[in-house]
Amino acid sequence: MGILAIILFLIIFLLILRGYPVAFTLGGASILFALVLIAFVPGTMKFSDFNLLPSRYMATVNNTMLMAVPLFIYMGIMLEKSGLAESLLETMAMLFGKFRGGLAVSVVIVGALLAASTGIVGATVVTMGLISLPTMLKRGYNTELATGVISASGTLGQIIPPSIVLILLAEQISSSSYGSTKVNVGTLFQAAIMPGLILVAAYIIYIILIGIIRPEFAPPIDEKEIQALKSEGILGRVIKAFVLPLLLIVAVLGSIFAGVASPTEAAAVGALGATLLTLVQKKFSYEILTSVMRQTMHLTGMVFMILLGATTFTLVFRILGGDEYLSQLIQNANLSAMWFLVVVMVVVFIAGFFIDFIEIIFIFIPVVTPIFDAFGVDMLWVGILLALNLQTSFLTPPFGFSLFYLKGVAPPSVTTTQLYRGIIPFIIIQVAVLIIVFLFPDLLYIFVEQ
């Protein structure tokens, strides 16, 4: 029966690779597989096993942790409509543009601020691609460096809280655990701060080094242009560009970390704050509100359909004893907890070349969590390692979504080959940060309340 569970896992993985929608593949393939077993392999499953599904579905839908998902999605899309990114990029360019690589450093800092404000990768990459890429190319930036910086900076929302990835990881780790392993979203947010800061610092250091080693790759902005920007009133622009989004970040993350609000309550504050910020920027309208709500419902519906499909897969997989079978294989192979973690990280990294981060979370986490549970591994640490690993799935060709988003808005002169070459150094940086967190897990607890 354990082998049958592994066969089910492989069937689903292959179907998703062929391009079938994950929302229906997870649940549909699992139910069809179970029906075939009931009909042709007596003793494996029974029709009564399906009686467990309604209660599992309702537990998923009623999960208050997951209420934060549509609220954070709304917050991110509304902020994207507010013109926040344009204001931040123009102000950062004014402050850092006179240095070699200053424009690229500005993109990284803005990417980090947008990550802490929105967490929506597609919106961040598209916005920065439309605004900063033409500017960087016009100023003589190397195409590979410019596209790499924008693509990588746009993915920071996957690790810097509030992050949809972290919410889904926390939910799946907690629901897939047999033991007492429960990962709180707020704690996962706190643990992600230091890796996020290290990643931002690593990007900036790389850009500075490129500016020193290959100065023609990252020239400064002409002094006359900077003076022209400053003449418009530097203090007012800085205050308008930074104070409002920073207030929103403090309201959302500060309330979570201070224990004043749960992540779901803080998400509601963020959604309201994003709407007010759009009003202040004079970008709010009925059309904008309608568009934001439709996009929010579309993305939320997709996430919850995948969740219900993953719940069905997990039930069938466990009834067939897949988790126990894998545990026995690990024990027979004499793999230690650390080596098993290394294997999981390598498999997730490779899977990221071919499938989406949501698919990876809902396929792999229910399978590996019980094994980590048995080993007694710190799941907060594992969760952050997985989040860092999943972040690379947005960058790794051929299916890196960050590359797709940027290619869609890049000038015709920018080729796909240039996009792929430009992202390689940043993938290496991300893997290096992943290894640092793997070797020094105590870094995660700097901002975590003991």
Rosetta blueprint (number, residue, H / E / L):
1 M L
2 G H
3 I H
4 L H
5 A H
6 I H
7 I H
8 L H
9 F H
10 L H
11 I H
12 I H
13 F H
14 L H
15 L H
16 I H
17 L H
18 R L
19 G L
20 Y L
21 P L
22 V H
23 A H
24 F H
25 T H
26 L H
27 G H
28 G H
29 A H
30 S H
31 I H
32 L H
33 F H
34 A H
35 L H
36 V H
37 L H
38 I H
39 A H
40 F H
41 V L
42 P L
43 G L
44 T L
45 M L
46 K L
47 F H
48 S H
49 D H
50 F H
51 N H
52 L H
53 L H
54 P H
55 S H
56 R H
57 Y H
58 M H
59 A H
60 T H
61 V H
62 N L
63 N L
64 T H
65 M H
66 L H
67 M H
68 A H
69 V H
70 P H
71 L H
72 F H
73 I H
74 Y H
75 M H
76 G H
77 I H
78 M H
79 L H
80 E H
81 K H
82 S L
83 G L
84 L H
85 A H
86 E H
87 S H
88 L H
89 L H
90 E H
91 T H
92 M H
93 A H
94 M H
95 L H
96 F H
97 G L
98 K L
99 F L
100 R L
101 G L
102 G H
103 L H
104 A H
105 V H
106 S H
107 V H
108 V H
109 I H
110 V H
111 G H
112 A H
113 L H
114 L H
115 A H
116 A H
117 S H
118 T L
119 G L
120 I L
121 V H
122 G H
123 A H
124 T H
125 V H
126 V H
127 T H
128 M H
129 G H
130 L H
131 I H
132 S H
133 L H
134 P H
135 T H
136 M H
137 L H
138 K H
139 R L
140 G L
141 Y L
142 N L
143 T H
144 E H
145 L H
146 A H
147 T H
148 G H
149 V H
150 I H
151 S H
152 A H
153 S H
154 G H
155 T H
156 L H
157 G H
158 Q H
159 I L
160 I L
161 P L
162 P L
163 S L
164 I H
165 V H
166 L H
167 I H
168 L H
169 L H
170 A H
171 E H
172 Q H
173 I H
174 S H
175 S H
176 S H
177 S L
178 Y L
179 G L
180 S L
181 T L
182 K L
183 V L
184 N L
185 V H
186 G H
187 T H
188 L H
189 F H
190 Q H
191 A H
192 A H
193 I H
194 M H
195 P H
196 G H
197 L H
198 I H
199 L H
200 V H
201 A H
202 A H
203 Y H
204 I H
205 I H
206 Y H
207 I H
208 I H
209 L H
210 I H
211 G H
212 I H
213 I H
214 R L
215 P H
216 E H
217 F H
218 A L
219 P L
220 P L
221 I L
222 D L
223 E H
224 K H
225 E H
226 I H
227 Q H
228 A H
229 L H
230 K H
231 S L
232 E L
233 G L
234 I H
235 L H
236 G H
237 R H
238 V H
239 I H
240 K H
241 A H
242 F H
243 V H
244 L H
245 P H
246 L H
247 L H
248 L H
249 I H
250 V H
251 A H
252 V H
253 L H
254 G H
255 S H
256 I H
257 F H
258 A L
259 G L
260 V L
261 A L
262 S L
263 P H
264 T H
265 E H
266 A H
267 A H
268 A H
269 V H
270 G H
271 A H
272 L H
273 G H
274 A H
275 T H
276 L H
277 L H
278 T H
279 L H
280 V H
281 Q L
282 K L
283 K L
284 F L
285 S L
286 Y H
287 E H
288 I H
289 L H
290 T H
291 S H
292 V H
293 M H
294 R H
295 Q H
296 T H
297 M H
298 H H
299 L H
300 T H
301 G H
302 M H
303 V H
304 F H
305 M H
306 I H
307 L H
308 L H
309 G H
310 A H
311 T H
312 T H
313 F H
314 T H
315 L H
316 V H
317 F H
318 R H
319 I H
320 L L
321 G L
322 G H
323 D H
324 E H
325 Y H
326 L H
327 S H
328 Q H
329 L H
330 I H
331 Q H
332 N H
333 A L
334 N L
335 L L
336 S L
337 A H
338 M H
339 W H
340 F H
341 L H
342 V H
343 V H
344 V H
345 M H
346 V H
347 V H
348 V H
349 F H
350 I H
351 A H
352 G L
353 F L
354 F L
355 I L
356 D L
357 F H
358 I H
359 E H
360 I H
361 I H
362 F H
363 I H
364 F H
365 I H
366 P H
367 V H
368 V H
369 T H
370 P H
371 I H
372 F H
373 D H
374 A H
375 F H
376 G L
377 V L
378 D L
379 M H
380 L H
381 W H
382 V H
383 G H
384 I H
385 L H
386 L H
387 A H
388 L H
389 N H
390 L H
391 Q H
392 T H
393 S H
394 F H
395 L L
396 T L
397 P L
398 P L
399 F L
400 G L
401 F H
402 S H
403 L H
404 F H
405 Y H
406 L H
407 K H
408 G H
409 V H
410 A L
411 P L
412 P L
413 S L
414 V L
415 T L
416 T H
417 T H
418 Q H
419 L H
420 Y H
421 R H
422 G H
423 I H
424 I H
425 P H
426 F H
427 I H
428 I H
429 I H
430 Q H
431 V H
432 A H
433 V H
434 L H
435 I H
436 I H
437 V H
438 F H
439 L H
440 F L
441 P H
442 D H
443 L H
444 L H
445 Y H
446 I H
447 F L
448 V L
449 E L
450 Q L
